C-alpha cells in the first residue's frame, strides 16, 4: 500500500519546518557518539566512585570492555502503575551479568499521580513534573558511565519527561520497559455512573469510596484509556518498546520474560555490537508522525497533544497543532476503549490490541514502515506478538482477524472515518477537543458563557442550582503561566449531569482535562492563555460563544469583542504552599500550550 498523501505531506512539512533544529540536534548527538563510550576516559578516582557499591560487578566495570546499562526508574509504591518496577533492577542486573555485561541504577525520577491530585493544589505541580523528570533523568545519565539505557516509567508526565531526557542523551541506545495494566475491576462505565450519583447527592461518600476501590484495586496502570495507557501505545508504535509489550499484566511470566528480553536487546544495540541504534535516530519525524497516527486511531489522550510537541522539540523536531488536526482528518478511529467505549485496555489487548491495529494502519498506508526501532528496522516487526513456548520468548505474527469488532475494527470498516481529536480555532484562540467520546449531537454548542476563575466555583454554582439553560462554562487563568495548567477532570461528573438533564453544555479553558475526558465537549489548552492577555481574558458572562467540533470553530459571537481590554486577576495565591513557591521559574518560563508548555526550551 502506498503512503497516504496526507500523512506523507504532513511528514514532509514537519521535516522542512525542522530542518535547522533537527540538523543541529543530529550533529550534537553525532559528536557524542564519535567520542565513544566515555567510561574508559574517566579517571581512576571517577570510576572508583561509580563502582564502589557494585559488589561482584566491580571487576567487569573496572575492565571497561563490557557494556554497562544505566537504569532510570520511576519506581514508587504509591502509584499502582509504578509499584511493579520495585524489583526490575534486580532482574536487569541478573540478565546483564549472564550476558557478561553490567547494569546500574543511574537515578530515580519523581512520579506523581493525577488521580491522587485531581481537584487538589498538588495538581498545579503536575505539568511541570514533566520538566522536572526530564532534568532528574538527565542528572542520572550525566555520570556518563553508560553504553545503553533502560527507562522505566508509565504515567501521565513521566513518559514525556523521560523522552525529553532520552533525546538529550540521544547518542545512547535506549529501551523503554513498561509495567503493564492492572487486571480489570468494575467497569469504567459503572465507575463513572457512581461518580455522577455522588455529584447529585444520590449516594454517600462511603458508597463512592467502595466503588473507587473496586476500580483501582491492584498493581499496574489504571485500565481506562487515559494518558498513561496512551503513553504505552505511543512507546510501542514509535518503536521504543518491544513488540506487544505495552499491555501485558504485571506479575505474569510473560511480563518478566519481556523485561528480560528488553535488557538483552539494550545490550545488543550498543556501539559494542553490530546493531548500534542510538535513541536520537529512532526519534525522527517519521516516528513522531506514527505516534500521532496511533493517538488518532485509538482516540487517545488530549494530554499527548500538549506533550508531543515538547518531546519532539527535545529531538530537534517542531510540531504544530495543524499537524495533529490534519492527521486526525486522515486517520480512522479503529478502537473503542473507555472513555470512547465500554472496553478497557485488557479487553483491547485480548481483542488483538496494538499488533492488529498497527497491521491495519500499515496496510492502509497510514504509518511509516521504514523506521528504526529497538527491535530492528521496520515497523512491521510490531505486527508480531510475544509468545512463551516452553519457557522461551518468541515473537510470532499476530492474528489479522480481530476478536471483537465492538472494541477494534479494520481500517476498511472503522468506528468513524476520522480520528479522535480536533483543533478548534477562532477569535478566542486555538484549542483542542477529544471528540471520539463525544456523541455527534453534542459536537456543536452555541450558548451564553458563564465565566469562572476556579474549578471549585463551578461545582458551587452547580450545587446552588445556577445552571438552568444551555451554557458554555469558561474556566480561565488555568494555563501554564497562571497556575501550572492543572487538569480539571473533577468537573467531568458535574458537567455530565447537566448534559444528562438535557442541557447543551461545553467547557472552554486554557487549562487541561484528563486523558480520560469523556462525553462532555471540552475545548482545552486554549492559547494564548488568559494570563498573557489572550482573548479568553476578554470574555464576559452572557457572551454568546460557539464551540463547533464539526467545523473546528471557537468563536465569540459579539460585536466589538476583539476591541475589549483583557482583564487581569490576582494570582499570588497560586504561588505559595505545597511546594508551589519552588516552581515560580517554571511558570514564568513556560511556553504556550501549542508548543508544549515547556519551561526548558
QUIDA-V807449 format. One record per residue. SS is DSSP state (a for helix, b for strand, c for the rest). BURIAL is # if it has 24 or more other ideal C-beta (glycine too) atoms within 12 Angstrom, else .. D_CENTER is the distance of its C-alpha to the mean C-alpha in Angstrom with 2 decimals. Layout:
ss & burial & d_center
SS & BURIAL & D_CENTER
SS & BURIAL & D_CENTER
//
This chain:
ss & burial & d_center
c & . & 29.23
c & . & 29.05
c & # & 25.86
c & # & 24.99
a & . & 26.48
a & # & 23.66
a & # & 21.04
a & # & 23.67
a & . & 24.47
a & # & 20.95
a & # & 20.56
a & . & 23.99
a & . & 23.22
a & # & 20.20
a & # & 22.44
a & . & 25.30
a & . & 23.40
c & # & 22.03
a & . & 25.32
a & . & 26.41
a & # & 23.23
a & # & 22.27
a & . & 25.89
a & . & 26.05
a & # & 22.96
a & # & 24.45
a & . & 27.74
a & # & 26.34
a & # & 24.78
a & . & 27.86
a & . & 30.15
a & # & 28.27
a & # & 28.54
a & . & 32.20
c & . & 32.94
c & . & 32.20
c & # & 31.23
c & # & 32.04
a & # & 33.13
a & . & 36.62
a & . & 37.02
c & . & 36.50
c & . & 39.72
a & . & 41.11
a & . & 40.37
a & . & 36.73
a & # & 36.46
a & . & 38.46
a & . & 36.05
a & # & 33.09
a & # & 34.93
c & . & 36.97
c & . & 35.10
c & # & 34.40
a & . & 37.51
a & . & 38.33
a & # & 35.86
a & . & 37.71
a & . & 40.11
a & # & 37.56
a & # & 35.49
a & . & 38.66
a & . & 39.83
c & # & 36.75
c & . & 36.92
c & # & 34.32
c & # & 30.56
b & # & 28.75
b & # & 25.10
b & # & 23.13
b & # & 20.82
b & # & 17.97
b & # & 17.09
c & # & 15.04
c & # & 17.71
c & # & 19.07
c & . & 20.84
c & . & 19.72
c & # & 16.30
a & # & 17.00
a & # & 13.96
a & # & 15.28
a & # & 18.96
a & # & 19.45
a & # & 18.91
a & . & 22.20
a & . & 24.42
a & # & 22.32
a & # & 23.97
a & . & 27.33
a & # & 26.44
a & # & 25.18
a & # & 28.31
a & . & 30.53
a & # & 29.27
a & # & 29.47
a & # & 32.97
a & . & 34.06
c & # & 33.12
c & . & 35.18
c & # & 32.20
b & # & 30.62
b & # & 27.35
b & # & 26.68
b & # & 24.02
b & # & 23.44
b & # & 21.56
b & # & 19.33
c & # & 16.48
c & # & 15.92
c & # & 13.40
c & # & 13.77
c & # & 13.07
a & # & 12.46
a & # & 14.60
a & # & 17.39
a & # & 17.25
c & # & 16.87
c & # & 19.90
c & . & 20.93
a & # & 21.56
a & # & 19.14
a & # & 16.24
a & # & 17.62
a & # & 16.52
a & # & 12.92
a & # & 11.47
a & # & 13.93
a & # & 13.13
a & # & 10.43
a & # & 13.54
a & # & 15.66
a & # & 13.69
a & # & 14.08
a & # & 17.72
a & # & 18.29
a & # & 17.21
a & # & 19.33
a & . & 22.22
a & # & 22.08
a & # & 22.25
c & . & 24.92
c & # & 27.63
c & # & 27.66
c & # & 28.93
c & # & 26.52
c & # & 26.88
b & # & 23.50
b & # & 20.45
b & # & 18.28
b & # & 15.03
b & # & 14.22
c & # & 11.08
c & # & 8.81
c & # & 7.33
a & # & 5.37
a & # & 6.70
a & # & 8.24
a & # & 6.60
a & # & 6.21
a & # & 9.65
a & # & 10.95
a & # & 10.42
a & # & 12.34
a & # & 14.95
a & # & 15.15
a & # & 15.97
a & # & 18.52
c & # & 20.16
c & # & 19.72
c & # & 23.24
c & # & 22.36
b & # & 21.39
b & # & 18.24
b & # & 17.05
b & # & 13.95
c & # & 15.22
c & # & 13.37
c & # & 15.17
c & # & 14.85
b & # & 15.03
c & # & 18.04
c & # & 20.85
c & # & 21.24
c & # & 22.94
c & # & 24.18
c & . & 22.58
a & # & 19.74
a & # & 22.17
a & . & 24.85
a & # & 22.69
a & # & 21.92
a & # & 25.65
a & # & 26.67
a & # & 24.53
a & # & 26.27
a & . & 29.61
a & # & 29.05
a & # & 28.22
c & . & 31.61
c & . & 33.48
c & . & 34.34
c & . & 33.27
c & . & 33.41
a & . & 30.79
a & . & 32.02
a & . & 31.22
a & # & 27.72
a & . & 27.18
a & . & 28.58
a & # & 26.16
a & # & 23.08
a & . & 24.38
a & . & 24.90
a & # & 21.32
c & # & 19.84
c & . & 22.51
c & # & 21.65
c & # & 19.60
c & # & 16.23
b & # & 12.97
c & # & 13.72
c & # & 14.76
c & # & 13.45
c & # & 10.75
c & # & 8.33
a & # & 4.75
a & # & 6.05
a & # & 7.72
a & # & 5.57
a & # & 4.11
a & # & 7.89
a & # & 8.99
a & # & 7.50
a & # & 9.34
a & # & 12.28
a & # & 12.77
c & # & 12.50
c & # & 15.09
c & # & 13.93
c & # & 14.50
c & # & 17.95
c & # & 18.57
c & # & 18.06
c & # & 16.56
c & # & 13.31
c & # & 15.04
c & # & 18.27
c & # & 19.29
c & # & 20.09
c & . & 23.77
c & . & 24.80
a & . & 26.79
a & # & 24.29
a & # & 21.48
a & # & 23.93
a & # & 25.12
a & # & 21.72
a & # & 21.28
a & # & 24.77
a & # & 24.26
a & # & 21.16
a & # & 23.48
a & # & 26.22
a & # & 24.06
a & # & 22.98
a & # & 26.73
a & # & 27.66
c & # & 25.61
c & # & 27.00
c & # & 29.63
c & # & 32.21
c & . & 31.85
c & . & 32.15
c & . & 28.52
c & # & 27.16
c & # & 23.58
c & # & 22.06
a & # & 18.29
a & # & 18.84
a & # & 20.58
a & # & 17.80
c & # & 15.39
c & # & 17.56
a & # & 17.40
a & # & 17.79
a & # & 14.79
a & # & 12.55
a & # & 14.53
a & # & 14.10
a & # & 10.32
a & # & 10.93
a & # & 13.71
a & # & 11.81
a & # & 9.48
a & # & 12.87
a & # & 14.84
a & # & 12.94
c & # & 12.42
c & # & 8.66
c & # & 6.81
c & # & 8.34
a & # & 6.00
a & # & 4.52
a & # & 8.31
a & # & 8.60
a & # & 6.49
a & # & 7.68
a & # & 11.21
a & # & 11.15
a & # & 9.97
a & # & 12.59
a & # & 15.12
a & # & 15.27
c & # & 16.56
c & # & 18.90
c & # & 17.27
c & # & 17.33
c & # & 15.29
c & # & 16.56
a & # & 15.76
a & # & 18.67
a & # & 17.00
a & # & 14.36
a & # & 17.34
a & # & 19.63
a & # & 17.42
a & # & 16.82
a & # & 20.62
a & # & 21.23
c & # & 18.93
c & # & 20.08
b & # & 18.17
c & # & 18.93
b & # & 17.26
c & # & 17.98
b & # & 15.89
c & # & 16.01
c & # & 15.74
c & # & 16.73
c & # & 19.40
c & # & 21.05
b & # & 19.74
c & # & 17.16
a & # & 15.17
a & # & 18.39
a & # & 20.38
a & # & 18.09
a & # & 18.47
a & # & 22.18
c & # & 22.64
c & # & 21.71
a & # & 17.95
a & # & 16.20
a & # & 19.52
a & # & 21.18
a & # & 18.52
a & # & 18.30
a & # & 22.09
a & # & 22.45
a & # & 20.28
a & # & 22.22
a & # & 25.49
c & # & 24.74
c & . & 24.18
c & # & 20.64
c & # & 19.07
c & # & 20.42
c & # & 22.16
c & . & 23.63
c & # & 20.85
b & # & 20.93
b & # & 18.99
c & # & 19.54
c & # & 21.65
b & . & 23.80
b & . & 24.22
c & . & 23.21
a & # & 20.33
a & # & 23.05
a & # & 22.82
a & # & 19.72
a & # & 21.93
b & # & 23.49
b & # & 23.05
b & # & 23.90
b & # & 27.18
b & . & 29.35
b & . & 32.94
c & . & 35.49
c & . & 32.88
b & . & 31.82
b & # & 28.32
b & . & 28.56
b & # & 26.38
b & . & 28.01
b & . & 27.40
c & # & 25.45
c & . & 27.30
c & . & 27.11
c & . & 28.20
c & # & 25.59
c & . & 26.75
c & . & 25.90
c & . & 25.74
c & . & 24.64
c & # & 21.22
b & # & 20.83
c & # & 23.17
c & . & 24.44
a & # & 23.75
a & . & 27.41
a & . & 27.04
c & # & 23.59
c & # & 22.80
b & # & 22.75
c & . & 23.41
c & # & 20.48
c & # & 16.74
c & # & 14.69
b & # & 14.13
b & # & 16.98
b & # & 17.81
b & # & 20.63
b & # & 23.03
b & # & 26.56
c & # & 28.66
c & # & 26.06
b & # & 23.58
b & # & 20.34
b & # & 17.54
b & # & 15.23
b & # & 15.62
b & # & 14.02
c & # & 17.32
c & # & 16.84
c & # & 17.72
c & # & 20.36
c & . & 23.85
a & . & 25.60
a & . & 28.24
a & # & 25.78
c & # & 24.33
b & # & 27.06
b & # & 27.99
b & # & 30.80
b & # & 32.01
b & # & 33.06
b & # & 30.55
b & # & 30.53
b & # & 29.26
b & # & 27.69
c & # & 26.52
c & # & 25.27
a & # & 23.36
a & . & 26.06
a & . & 28.70
a & # & 27.22
a & # & 27.74
a & . & 31.21
a & # & 32.17
a & # & 31.13
a & . & 33.17
c & . & 36.06
c & . & 36.07
c & . & 35.48
c & # & 33.38
c & . & 36.12
c & . & 35.25
c & # & 32.48
b & # & 30.19
b & # & 27.34
b & # & 25.93
b & # & 24.93
b & # & 23.22
c & # & 23.37
c & # & 23.32
c & # & 19.80
c & # & 18.26
a & # & 17.11
a & # & 20.75
a & # & 22.21
a & # & 20.57
c & # & 17.13
c & # & 15.46
c & # & 15.13
b & # & 13.64
c & # & 16.70
a & # & 15.82
a & # & 19.20
a & # & 20.89
a & # & 19.81
a & # & 22.79
a & # & 25.21
a & # & 24.39
a & # & 24.32
a & # & 27.83
a & # & 29.09
a & # & 27.86
a & . & 29.55
c & . & 32.68
c & . & 32.89
c & # & 31.75
c & # & 29.68
b & # & 26.90
b & # & 23.86
b & # & 21.69
b & # & 21.41
b & # & 19.73
c & # & 18.55
c & # & 16.20
b & # & 12.99
c & # & 12.85
c & # & 10.80
c & # & 8.29
c & # & 11.53
c & # & 13.69
c & # & 16.65
c & # & 20.06
c & # & 20.82
b & # & 20.29
b & # & 18.28
b & # & 18.20
b & # & 15.78
b & # & 14.92
b & # & 18.62
b & # & 19.77
c & # & 22.13
c & # & 21.61
a & # & 24.73
a & # & 25.44
a & # & 25.94
c & . & 28.34
c & # & 26.12
a & # & 27.85
a & # & 26.10
a & # & 28.39
a & # & 31.41
c & # & 30.92
c & . & 33.58
c & . & 34.06
c & . & 35.55
c & # & 34.21
b & # & 33.56
b & # & 29.98
b & # & 28.79
b & # & 25.23
b & # & 25.36
c & # & 22.42
c & . & 24.99
c & . & 26.26
c & # & 23.32
b & # & 25.56
b & # & 24.93
b & # & 28.53
b & # & 30.97
c & # & 34.29
c & . & 36.61
c & . & 39.19
c & . & 39.00
a & # & 35.42
a & . & 34.61
a & . & 37.65
c & . & 36.64
c & . & 35.84
c & # & 32.39
c & . & 32.77
c & . & 31.79
c & . & 31.23
c & . & 31.69
c & # & 28.35
a & . & 29.97
a & . & 29.05
a & # & 25.36
a & # & 26.36
c & . & 27.82
c & . & 27.38
c & . & 24.95
c & . & 24.06
a & # & 23.26
a & . & 26.19
a & . & 24.57
a & # & 21.74
a & . & 24.13
a & . & 23.66
a & # & 19.88
a & # & 20.64
a & . & 23.53
a & . & 21.80
c & # & 18.51
c & # & 18.28
c & # & 17.78
a & # & 14.60
a & # & 15.38
a & # & 15.05
c & # & 11.91
c & # & 14.00
c & # & 14.40
c & # & 17.54
c & # & 18.07
c & # & 19.09
//
